Amino acid sequence: ELRAELKDDQKFSEIYNFTFDWAKEKGQKSLALDTAVGMWQLLFAEKQWPLIAHWCQFVQERHNKAISRDTWAQLLDFVNVRICLICPVSTHDSAVLRVFPESLVIVLQHLRS
């Protein structure tokens, strides 16, 4: 039943947002990088976001620090926006890209190059 709920966008959002607080260490504001990557791989296995492997590789190799609540939440917003990968970043409204963490924009640019 949980797998079916993860396919529903509203339920997925609720579970995704709950996961941050559930998975972080007590007293910490951020989620340990390894924990965040594991949670993303688990959650997005059902959601089938095609860029999850690229994102996880990027945060492990280049971000290499704990994941803030903002980054956690904004990743889901990023996934839901479904920015077109074949359009160069420069053609997008810069206001759209400004709402995302720099790390997400860097991954998007890397995938387009």
MMTF fields as JSON, N, C-alpha, C and O atoms, coordinates in Angstrom:
{
  "mmtfVersion": "1.0.0",
  "mmtfProducer": "UNKNOWN",
  "numBonds": 451,
  "numAtoms": 452,
  "numGroups": 113,
  "numChains": 1,
  "numModels": 1,
  "chainsPerModel": [1],
  "groupsPerChain": [113],
  "chainIdList": ["A"],
  "bondAtomList": [4, 2, 8, 6, 12, 10, 16, 14, 20, 18, 24, 22, 28, 26, 32, 30, 36, 34, 40, 38, 44, 42, 48, 46, 52, 50, 56, 54, 60, 58, 64, 62, 68, 66, 72, 70, 76, 74, 80, 78, 84, 82, 88, 86, 92, 90, 96, 94, 100, 98, 104, 102, 108, 106, 112, 110, 116, 114, 120, 118, 124, 122, 128, 126, 132, 130, 136, 134, 140, 138, 144, 142, 148, 146, 152, 150, 156, 154, 160, 158, 164, 162, 168, 166, 172, 170, 176, 174, 180, 178, 184, 182, 188, 186, 192, 190, 196, 194, 200, 198, 204, 202, 208, 206, 212, 210, 216, 214, 220, 218, 224, 222, 228, 226, 232, 230, 236, 234, 240, 238, 244, 242, 248, 246, 252, 250, 256, 254, 260, 258, 264, 262, 268, 266, 272, 270, 276, 274, 280, 278, 284, 282, 288, 286, 292, 290, 296, 294, 300, 298, 304, 302, 308, 306, 312, 310, 316, 314, 320, 318, 324, 322, 328, 326, 332, 330, 336, 334, 340, 338, 344, 342, 348, 346, 352, 350, 356, 354, 360, 358, 364, 362, 368, 366, 372, 370, 376, 374, 380, 378, 384, 382, 388, 386, 392, 390, 396, 394, 400, 398, 404, 402, 408, 406, 412, 410, 416, 414, 420, 418, 424, 422, 428, 426, 432, 430, 436, 434, 440, 438, 444, 442, 448, 446],
  "bondOrderList": [1, 1, 1, 1, 1, 1, 1, 1, 1, 1, 1, 1, 1, 1, 1, 1, 1, 1, 1, 1, 1, 1, 1, 1, 1, 1, 1, 1, 1, 1, 1, 1, 1, 1, 1, 1, 1, 1, 1, 1, 1, 1, 1, 1, 1, 1, 1, 1, 1, 1, 1, 1, 1, 1, 1, 1, 1, 1, 1, 1, 1, 1, 1, 1, 1, 1, 1, 1, 1, 1, 1, 1, 1, 1, 1, 1, 1, 1, 1, 1, 1, 1, 1, 1, 1, 1, 1, 1, 1, 1, 1, 1, 1, 1, 1, 1, 1, 1, 1, 1, 1, 1, 1, 1, 1, 1, 1, 1, 1, 1, 1, 1],
  "groupList": [{"groupName": "GLU", "atomNameList": ["N", "CA", "C", "O"], "elementList": ["N", "C", "C", "O"], "formalChargeList": [0, 0, 0, 0], "bondAtomList": [1, 0, 2, 1, 3, 2], "bondOrderList": [1, 1, 2], "singleLetterCode": "E", "chemCompType": "L-PEPTIDE LINKING"}, {"groupName": "LEU", "atomNameList": ["N", "CA", "C", "O"], "elementList": ["N", "C", "C", "O"], "formalChargeList": [0, 0, 0, 0], "bondAtomList": [1, 0, 2, 1, 3, 2], "bondOrderList": [1, 1, 2], "singleLetterCode": "L", "chemCompType": "L-PEPTIDE LINKING"}, {"groupName": "ARG", "atomNameList": ["N", "CA", "C", "O"], "elementList": ["N", "C", "C", "O"], "formalChargeList": [0, 0, 0, 0], "bondAtomList": [1, 0, 2, 1, 3, 2], "bondOrderList": [1, 1, 2], "singleLetterCode": "R", "chemCompType": "L-PEPTIDE LINKING"}, {"groupName": "ALA", "atomNameList": ["N", "CA", "C", "O"], "elementList": ["N", "C", "C", "O"], "formalChargeList": [0, 0, 0, 0], "bondAtomList": [1, 0, 2, 1, 3, 2], "bondOrderList": [1, 1, 2], "singleLetterCode": "A", "chemCompType": "L-PEPTIDE LINKING"}, {"groupName": "LYS", "atomNameList": ["N", "CA", "C", "O"], "elementList": ["N", "C", "C", "O"], "formalChargeList": [0, 0, 0, 0], "bondAtomList": [1, 0, 2, 1, 3, 2], "bondOrderList": [1, 1, 2], "singleLetterCode": "K", "chemCompType": "L-PEPTIDE LINKING"}, {"groupName": "ASP", "atomNameList": ["N", "CA", "C", "O"], "elementList": ["N", "C", "C", "O"], "formalChargeList": [0, 0, 0, 0], "bondAtomList": [1, 0, 2, 1, 3, 2], "bondOrderList": [1, 1, 2], "singleLetterCode": "D", "chemCompType": "L-PEPTIDE LINKING"}, {"groupName": "GLN", "atomNameList": ["N", "CA", "C", "O"], "elementList": ["N", "C", "C", "O"], "formalChargeList": [0, 0, 0, 0], "bondAtomList": [1, 0, 2, 1, 3, 2], "bondOrderList": [1, 1, 2], "singleLetterCode": "Q", "chemCompType": "L-PEPTIDE LINKING"}, {"groupName": "PHE", "atomNameList": ["N", "CA", "C", "O"], "elementList": ["N", "C", "C", "O"], "formalChargeList": [0, 0, 0, 0], "bondAtomList": [1, 0, 2, 1, 3, 2], "bondOrderList": [1, 1, 2], "singleLetterCode": "F", "chemCompType": "L-PEPTIDE LINKING"}, {"groupName": "SER", "atomNameList": ["N", "CA", "C", "O"], "elementList": ["N", "C", "C", "O"], "formalChargeList": [0, 0, 0, 0], "bondAtomList": [1, 0, 2, 1, 3, 2], "bondOrderList": [1, 1, 2], "singleLetterCode": "S", "chemCompType": "L-PEPTIDE LINKING"}, {"groupName": "ILE", "atomNameList": ["N", "CA", "C", "O"], "elementList": ["N", "C", "C", "O"], "formalChargeList": [0, 0, 0, 0], "bondAtomList": [1, 0, 2, 1, 3, 2], "bondOrderList": [1, 1, 2], "singleLetterCode": "I", "chemCompType": "L-PEPTIDE LINKING"}, {"groupName": "TYR", "atomNameList": ["N", "CA", "C", "O"], "elementList": ["N", "C", "C", "O"], "formalChargeList": [0, 0, 0, 0], "bondAtomList": [1, 0, 2, 1, 3, 2], "bondOrderList": [1, 1, 2], "singleLetterCode": "Y", "chemCompType": "L-PEPTIDE LINKING"}, {"groupName": "ASN", "atomNameList": ["N", "CA", "C", "O"], "elementList": ["N", "C", "C", "O"], "formalChargeList": [0, 0, 0, 0], "bondAtomList": [1, 0, 2, 1, 3, 2], "bondOrderList": [1, 1, 2], "singleLetterCode": "N", "chemCompType": "L-PEPTIDE LINKING"}, {"groupName": "THR", "atomNameList": ["N", "CA", "C", "O"], "elementList": ["N", "C", "C", "O"], "formalChargeList": [0, 0, 0, 0], "bondAtomList": [1, 0, 2, 1, 3, 2], "bondOrderList": [1, 1, 2], "singleLetterCode": "T", "chemCompType": "L-PEPTIDE LINKING"}, {"groupName": "TRP", "atomNameList": ["N", "CA", "C", "O"], "elementList": ["N", "C", "C", "O"], "formalChargeList": [0, 0, 0, 0], "bondAtomList": [1, 0, 2, 1, 3, 2], "bondOrderList": [1, 1, 2], "singleLetterCode": "W", "chemCompType": "L-PEPTIDE LINKING"}, {"groupName": "GLY", "atomNameList": ["N", "CA", "C", "O"], "elementList": ["N", "C", "C", "O"], "formalChargeList": [0, 0, 0, 0], "bondAtomList": [1, 0, 2, 1, 3, 2], "bondOrderList": [1, 1, 2], "singleLetterCode": "G", "chemCompType": "PEPTIDE LINKING"}, {"groupName": "VAL", "atomNameList": ["N", "CA", "C", "O"], "elementList": ["N", "C", "C", "O"], "formalChargeList": [0, 0, 0, 0], "bondAtomList": [1, 0, 2, 1, 3, 2], "bondOrderList": [1, 1, 2], "singleLetterCode": "V", "chemCompType": "L-PEPTIDE LINKING"}, {"groupName": "MET", "atomNameList": ["N", "CA", "C", "O"], "elementList": ["N", "C", "C", "O"], "formalChargeList": [0, 0, 0, 0], "bondAtomList": [1, 0, 2, 1, 3, 2], "bondOrderList": [1, 1, 2], "singleLetterCode": "M", "chemCompType": "L-PEPTIDE LINKING"}, {"groupName": "PRO", "atomNameList": ["N", "CA", "C", "O"], "elementList": ["N", "C", "C", "O"], "formalChargeList": [0, 0, 0, 0], "bondAtomList": [1, 0, 2, 1, 3, 2], "bondOrderList": [1, 1, 2], "singleLetterCode": "P", "chemCompType": "L-PEPTIDE LINKING"}, {"groupName": "HIS", "atomNameList": ["N", "CA", "C", "O"], "elementList": ["N", "C", "C", "O"], "formalChargeList": [0, 0, 0, 0], "bondAtomList": [1, 0, 2, 1, 3, 2], "bondOrderList": [1, 1, 2], "singleLetterCode": "H", "chemCompType": "L-PEPTIDE LINKING"}, {"groupName": "CYS", "atomNameList": ["N", "CA", "C", "O"], "elementList": ["N", "C", "C", "O"], "formalChargeList": [0, 0, 0, 0], "bondAtomList": [1, 0, 2, 1, 3, 2], "bondOrderList": [1, 1, 2], "singleLetterCode": "C", "chemCompType": "L-PEPTIDE LINKING"}],
  "groupTypeList": [0, 1, 2, 3, 0, 1, 4, 5, 5, 6, 4, 7, 8, 0, 9, 10, 11, 7, 12, 7, 5, 13, 3, 4, 0, 4, 14, 6, 4, 8, 1, 3, 1, 5, 12, 3, 15, 14, 16, 13, 6, 1, 1, 7, 3, 0, 4, 6, 13, 17, 1, 9, 3, 18, 13, 19, 6, 7, 15, 6, 0, 2, 18, 11, 4, 3, 9, 8, 2, 5, 12, 13, 3, 6, 1, 1, 5, 7, 15, 11, 15, 2, 9, 19, 1, 9, 19, 17, 15, 8, 12, 18, 5, 8, 3, 15, 1, 2, 15, 7, 17, 0, 8, 1, 15, 9, 15, 1, 6, 18, 1, 2, 8],
  "groupIdList": [1, 2, 3, 4, 5, 6, 7, 8, 9, 10, 11, 12, 13, 14, 15, 16, 17, 18, 19, 20, 21, 22, 23, 24, 25, 26, 27, 28, 29, 30, 31, 32, 33, 34, 35, 36, 37, 38, 39, 40, 41, 42, 43, 44, 45, 46, 47, 48, 49, 50, 51, 52, 53, 54, 55, 56, 57, 58, 59, 60, 61, 62, 63, 64, 65, 66, 67, 68, 69, 70, 71, 72, 73, 74, 75, 76, 77, 78, 79, 80, 81, 82, 83, 84, 85, 86, 87, 88, 89, 90, 91, 92, 93, 94, 95, 96, 97, 98, 99, 100, 101, 102, 103, 104, 105, 106, 107, 108, 109, 110, 111, 112, 113],
  "secStructList": [7, 2, 2, 2, 2, 2, 2, 1, 2, 2, 2, 2, 2, 2, 2, 2, 2, 2, 2, 2, 2, 2, 2, 1, 7, 6, 6, 7, 1, 1, 5, 7, 2, 2, 2, 2, 2, 2, 2, 2, 2, 2, 2, 2, 2, 2, 2, 6, 7, 6, 6, 2, 2, 2, 2, 2, 2, 2, 0, 0, 0, 0, 0, 7, 1, 7, 5, 7, 2, 2, 2, 2, 2, 2, 2, 2, 2, 2, 2, 2, 2, 6, 7, 7, 6, 6, 1, 7, 4, 4, 4, 1, 7, 2, 2, 2, 2, 2, 6, 1, 7, 2, 2, 2, 2, 2, 2, 2, 2, 2, 2, 2, 7],
  "xCoordList": [0.82, 0.0, 0.866, 0.509, 1.994, 2.869, 3.412, 3.525, 3.747, 4.241, 3.193, 3.529, 1.942, 0.866, 0.745, 0.527, 0.883, 0.799, 1.935, 1.744, 3.108, 4.239, 4.029, 4.693, 3.131, 2.842, 1.848, 1.739, 1.129, 0.208, 1.008, 1.673, 0.947, 1.778, 1.561, 2.528, 0.318, 0.028, 0.594, 1.246, 0.347, 0.856, 2.38, 3.025, 2.947, 4.406, 4.981, 5.957, 4.385, 4.847, 4.782, 5.718, 3.69, 3.536, 4.601, 5.239, 4.79, 5.779, 7.184, 8.001, 7.467, 8.783, 9.113, 10.201, 8.182, 8.426, 8.559, 9.366, 7.786, 7.888, 9.259, 9.822, 9.783, 11.03, 12.205, 13.064, 12.268, 13.395, 13.515, 14.583, 12.44, 12.488, 12.661, 13.352, 12.041, 12.129, 13.551, 14.011, 14.245, 15.559, 16.728, 17.8, 16.552, 17.696, 17.934, 17.025, 19.179, 19.56, 18.874, 18.712, 18.479, 17.826, 18.738, 19.928, 18.164, 18.914, 19.644, 20.206, 19.646, 20.325, 19.335, 18.158, 19.817, 18.969, 19.045, 18.119, 20.137, 20.358, 20.357, 20.463, 20.236, 20.228, 21.602, 22.125, 22.184, 23.495, 23.438, 22.449, 24.5, 24.539, 24.222, 23.387, 24.872, 24.638, 23.184, 22.601, 22.611, 21.212, 20.302, 19.371, 20.565, 19.748, 19.801, 18.769, 20.991, 21.14, 20.361, 19.662, 20.476, 19.729, 18.226, 17.509, 17.755, 16.321, 15.857, 14.794, 16.653, 16.294, 16.213, 15.272, 17.191, 17.187, 15.97, 15.366, 15.622, 14.461, 13.159, 12.328, 12.989, 11.745, 11.563, 10.477, 12.622, 12.493, 12.541, 12.362, 12.778, 12.68, 11.242, 11.013, 10.285, 8.875, 8.421, 7.612, 8.928, 8.543, 9.149, 8.614, 10.252, 10.951, 11.379, 11.137, 12.018, 12.616, 13.913, 14.803, 14.061, 15.214, 16.554, 17.6, 16.549, 17.815, 18.315, 19.309, 17.657, 18.034, 19.469, 20.181, 19.901, 21.278, 22.282, 23.298, 21.998, 22.889, 22.93, 23.996, 21.761, 21.69, 22.481, 23.279, 22.267, 22.959, 24.47, 25.233, 24.9, 26.332, 26.885, 27.962, 26.151, 26.597, 26.749, 27.784, 25.737, 25.837, 26.94, 27.554, 27.199, 28.269, 29.645, 30.563, 29.796, 31.112, 31.402, 32.548, 30.392, 30.656, 30.056, 30.655, 28.898, 28.256, 28.925, 29.369, 28.983, 29.742, 29.546, 30.506, 28.314, 27.993, 26.544, 25.8, 26.153, 24.792, 23.777, 24.073, 22.581, 21.52, 20.565, 19.997, 20.402, 19.502, 18.048, 17.751, 17.158, 15.726, 15.335, 14.531, 15.909, 15.592, 15.982, 15.199, 17.191, 17.628, 16.742, 16.356, 16.42, 15.545, 14.197, 13.733, 13.582, 12.265, 12.338, 11.458, 13.377, 13.477, 13.77, 13.449, 14.374, 14.573, 13.219, 13.035, 12.282, 10.957, 10.283, 9.641, 10.419, 9.875, 10.511, 9.828, 11.808, 12.561, 12.037, 11.824, 11.834, 11.319, 9.925, 9.604, 9.107, 7.731, 7.629, 6.679, 8.583, 8.568, 8.823, 8.303, 9.624, 9.957, 10.563, 10.077, 11.623, 12.298, 12.795, 13.388, 12.558, 12.93, 14.446, 15.151, 14.942, 16.391, 16.993, 18.204, 16.174, 16.755, 16.868, 17.501, 16.262, 16.367, 17.561, 17.736, 18.382, 19.505, 19.004, 17.952, 19.758, 19.37, 19.098, 18.184, 19.867, 19.727, 18.36, 17.96, 17.634, 16.321, 15.223, 14.1, 15.538, 14.54, 14.476, 15.476, 13.322, 13.165, 14.086, 13.984, 14.972, 15.937, 15.246, 15.802, 14.05, 13.313, 12.93, 12.89, 12.65, 12.311, 13.513, 13.382, 14.679, 15.877, 16.373, 16.989, 16.122, 16.602, 15.982, 16.569, 14.821, 14.171, 14.816, 14.531, 15.68, 16.314, 17.724, 18.377, 18.202, 19.584, 20.552, 20.278, 21.658, 22.669, 23.07, 23.324, 23.127, 23.541, 22.597, 23.053, 21.301, 20.36, 20.56, 20.496, 20.799, 21.027, 22.322, 22.381, 23.358, 24.636, 24.44, 24.972, 23.682, 23.413, 22.675, 23.017, 21.684, 20.928, 21.838, 21.758, 22.69, 23.615, 24.579, 24.864, 25.077, 26.001, 25.332, 25.951, 24.091, 23.391, 23.097, 22.971, 22.989, 22.704, 23.957, 23.861, 25.128, 26.365, 26.891, 27.919],
  "yCoordList": [-1.198, 0.0, 1.265, 2.252, 1.249, 2.419, 2.703, 3.865, 1.671, 1.871, 2.579, 3.444, 2.213, 2.863, 4.325, 5.191, 4.607, 5.984, 6.833, 8.019, 6.244, 6.999, 7.408, 8.324, 6.753, 7.116, 8.272, 8.915, 8.534, 9.668, 10.915, 10.924, 11.961, 13.151, 13.787, 14.169, 13.904, 14.528, 13.688, 14.221, 12.39, 11.494, 11.463, 11.467, 11.43, 11.422, 12.657, 12.565, 13.802, 15.054, 14.995, 15.416, 14.479, 14.355, 13.428, 13.76, 12.28, 11.308, 11.88, 11.749, 12.509, 13.103, 14.143, 14.12, 15.05, 16.101, 15.535, 16.031, 14.51, 13.848, 13.194, 13.199, 12.64, 11.876, 12.693, 12.154, 13.971, 14.798, 14.779, 14.473, 15.1, 15.13, 13.734, 13.557, 12.756, 11.392, 10.851, 10.137, 11.184, 10.594, 11.35, 10.771, 12.619, 13.371, 13.003, 12.586, 13.171, 12.886, 13.869, 15.044, 13.389, 14.244, 15.42, 15.243, 16.614, 17.814, 18.453, 19.539, 17.806, 18.347, 19.108, 18.753, 20.145, 20.908, 20.359, 20.537, 19.7, 19.176, 17.659, 17.027, 17.098, 15.652, 15.215, 15.781, 14.217, 13.716, 13.34, 12.779, 13.654, 13.44, 11.994, 11.752, 11.041, 9.629, 9.226, 8.458, 9.753, 9.461, 10.06, 9.402, 11.309, 11.972, 11.205, 10.977, 10.808, 10.063, 8.751, 8.392, 8.045, 6.795, 6.998, 6.217, 8.052, 8.359, 8.748, 8.315, 9.564, 9.939, 8.711, 8.571, 7.825, 6.624, 5.754, 5.187, 5.656, 4.863, 5.5, 4.834, 6.778, 7.462, 7.59, 7.341, 7.975, 8.209, 6.929, 6.978, 5.79, 4.513, 4.308, 3.783, 4.719, 4.599, 5.763, 5.579, 6.942, 8.139, 8.108, 8.709, 7.412, 7.232, 8.555, 8.802, 9.397, 10.619, 10.222, 9.693, 10.451, 9.937, 10.563, 10.022, 11.683, 12.344, 12.036, 12.617, 11.146, 10.915, 10.409, 10.826, 9.539, 9.031, 10.156, 10.229, 11.033, 12.177, 13.113, 13.585, 13.375, 14.263, 13.674, 14.374, 12.406, 11.766, 11.767, 12.025, 11.482, 11.51, 12.92, 13.094, 13.919, 15.302, 15.703, 16.247, 15.445, 15.889, 15.151, 15.709, 13.913, 13.171, 13.662, 13.72, 14.013, 14.409, 15.893, 16.268, 16.748, 18.188, 18.96, 19.927, 18.555, 19.255, 18.822, 19.647, 17.519, 16.863, 17.457, 17.586, 17.82, 18.274, 17.925, 17.502, 18.104, 17.778, 18.542, 19.606, 17.979, 18.551, 19.347, 18.823, 20.615, 21.484, 21.17, 20.548, 21.612, 21.443, 22.14, 21.615, 23.324, 24.05, 23.253, 23.139, 22.704, 21.913, 20.687, 20.341, 20.029, 18.853, 19.215, 18.528, 20.282, 20.681, 21.163, 20.857, 21.911, 22.473, 21.413, 21.603, 20.304, 19.228, 18.724, 18.492, 18.556, 18.092, 19.123, 18.754, 20.399, 21.447, 21.364, 21.494, 21.149, 21.03, 19.862, 19.991, 18.734, 17.545, 17.833, 17.445, 18.509, 18.776, 19.8, 19.76, 20.711, 21.703, 21.031, 21.465, 19.972, 19.219, 20.127, 20.197, 20.813, 21.705, 20.891, 19.826, 21.383, 20.709, 20.598, 21.605, 19.385, 19.179, 19.531, 19.725, 19.613, 19.907, 21.403, 21.804, 22.232, 23.681, 24.185, 23.796, 25.032, 25.569, 26.424, 27.056, 26.441, 27.198, 28.651, 29.256, 29.217, 30.632, 30.966, 32.13, 29.975, 30.265, 30.261, 30.687, 29.783, 29.768, 31.12, 31.833, 31.465, 32.675, 32.561, 31.611, 33.513, 33.439, 33.42, 32.889, 33.985, 33.962, 32.536, 32.197, 31.701, 30.304, 29.59, 28.875, 29.777, 29.094, 29.662, 28.937, 30.927, 31.538, 30.932, 31.023, 30.321, 29.768, 28.466, 27.985, 27.891, 26.631, 26.858, 27.832, 25.947, 26.068, 26.001, 25.357, 26.661, 26.687, 25.278, 25.025, 24.358, 22.99, 22.331, 21.573, 22.598, 22.02, 22.609, 21.89, 23.9, 24.552, 24.045, 23.852, 23.826, 23.303, 21.911, 21.612, 21.063, 19.719, 19.827, 19.13, 20.676, 20.853, 21.321, 20.8, 22.286, 22.779, 21.681, 21.543, 20.902, 19.808, 18.774, 18.286, 18.447, 17.448, 17.94, 17.141, 19.236, 19.798, 19.977, 20.128, 19.963, 20.211, 18.947, 18.981],
  "zCoordList": [0.0, 0.0, 0.0, -0.643, 0.709, 0.724, -0.671, -1.06, -1.423, -2.79, -3.65, -4.458, -3.476, -4.229, -3.814, -4.661, -2.521, -2.039, -2.592, -2.858, -2.767, -3.295, -4.75, -5.235, -5.438, -6.831, -6.927, -7.971, -5.847, -5.791, -5.401, -4.366, -6.222, -5.999, -4.629, -3.969, -4.195, -2.896, -1.75, -0.853, -1.777, -0.73, -0.744, 0.304, -1.955, -2.062, -1.39, -0.645, -1.648, -1.054, 0.472, 1.152, 1.002, 2.459, 3.04, 4.039, 2.422, 2.903, 2.766, 3.678, 1.637, 1.386, 2.456, 3.031, 2.721, 3.714, 5.125, 5.911, 5.455, 6.754, 6.927, 8.022, 5.857, 5.905, 6.413, 7.111, 6.088, 6.522, 8.044, 8.575, 8.744, 10.211, 10.796, 11.8, 10.177, 10.673, 10.568, 11.46, 9.489, 9.219, 9.842, 10.019, 10.176, 10.714, 12.173, 12.891, 12.583, 13.961, 14.899, 14.57, 16.051, 17.045, 17.394, 17.654, 17.395, 17.729, 16.564, 16.71, 15.415, 14.235, 13.354, 13.281, 12.695, 11.779, 10.362, 9.572, 10.046, 8.697, 8.715, 9.767, 7.536, 7.364, 6.869, 5.909, 7.515, 7.092, 5.612, 5.14, 4.897, 3.449, 3.073, 2.202, 3.715, 3.384, 3.637, 2.873, 4.713, 5.024, 3.965, 3.499, 3.58, 2.557, 1.243, 0.611, 0.833, -0.424, -0.352, -1.3, 0.75, 0.917, 0.855, 0.229, 1.508, 1.495, 0.092, -0.352, -0.607, -1.979, -2.877, -3.659, -2.767, -3.609, -3.313, -4.222, -2.051, -1.657, -2.142, -2.76, -1.863, -2.219, -3.729, -4.252, -4.42, -5.854, -6.677, -7.894, -6.046, -6.763, -7.239, -8.329, -6.426, -6.804, -7.676, -8.586, -7.408, -8.168, -9.573, -10.505, -9.706, -10.981, -11.613, -12.794, -10.804, -11.339, -12.025, -11.359, -13.32, -14.063, -13.687, -14.046, -12.976, -12.647, -11.241, -10.805, -10.532, -9.135, -9.006, -8.093, -9.879, -9.798, -10.017, -9.325, -10.981, -11.237, -10.034, -9.638, -9.458, -8.294, -7.125, -6.502, -6.83, -5.707, -5.925, -4.994, -7.141, -7.446, -7.248, -6.678, -7.716, -7.584, -6.116, -5.732, -5.299, -3.901, -3.161, -2.252, -3.533, -2.877, -3.304, -2.486, -4.566, -5.073, -4.917, -4.67, -5.054, -5.094, -3.927, -3.458, -3.456, -2.337, -1.034, -0.237, -0.845, 0.219, 1.609, 2.369, 1.945, 3.299, 3.599, 2.713, 4.842, 5.255, 4.408, 3.864, 4.309, 3.481, 4.364, 5.322, 4.026, 4.795, 4.452, 3.432, 5.321, 5.07, 3.757, 2.987, 3.508, 2.272, 1.031, 0.088, 1.035, -0.118, -0.284, -1.401, 0.827, 0.786, 0.15, -0.76, 0.627, 0.126, -1.317, -2.123, -1.641, -2.983, -4.036, -5.21, -3.632, -4.61, -5.1, -6.295, -4.187, -4.602, -5.503, -6.487, -5.185, -6.06, -7.441, -8.457, -7.47, -8.72, -9.554, -10.759, -8.902, -9.588, -10.142, -11.266, -9.356, -9.768, -10.892, -11.674, -10.986, -12.064, -13.402, -14.43, -13.392, -14.614, -15.683, -16.812, -15.302, -16.238, -17.426, -17.251, -18.607, -19.852, -19.966, -19.912, -20.121, -20.187, -21.542, -21.651, -22.554, -23.867, -24.142, -25.118, -23.296, -23.471, -22.683, -21.528, -23.266, -22.501, -21.344, -21.44, -20.254, -19.071, -19.417, -18.858, -20.32, -20.653, -21.241, -21.228, -21.756, -22.324, -21.272, -21.544, -20.076, -19.009, -18.335, -18.255, -17.859, -17.069, -15.862, -15.085, -15.706, -14.604, -13.252, -12.29, -13.152, -11.885, -11.507, -10.324, -12.502, -12.226, -11.632, -10.639, -12.23, -11.742, -10.416, -9.635, -10.147, -8.905, -7.659, -6.581, -7.773, -6.589, -6.133, -5.036, -6.962, -6.613, -6.099, -6.472, -5.229, -4.76, -5.939, -6.952, -5.789, -6.846, -7.261, -8.439, -6.298, -6.615, -7.615, -8.472, -7.529, -8.489, -9.876, -10.873, -9.944, -11.234, -11.865, -13.079, -11.056, -11.563, -12.159, -13.228, -11.473, -11.998, -13.324, -14.279, -13.396, -14.627, -15.76, -16.872, -15.49, -16.51, -16.957, -18.146, -15.997, -16.315, -17.226, -18.171, -16.947, -17.746, -19.154, -20.082, -19.314, -20.634, -21.472, -22.69, -20.851, -21.614, -22.263, -22.938]
}
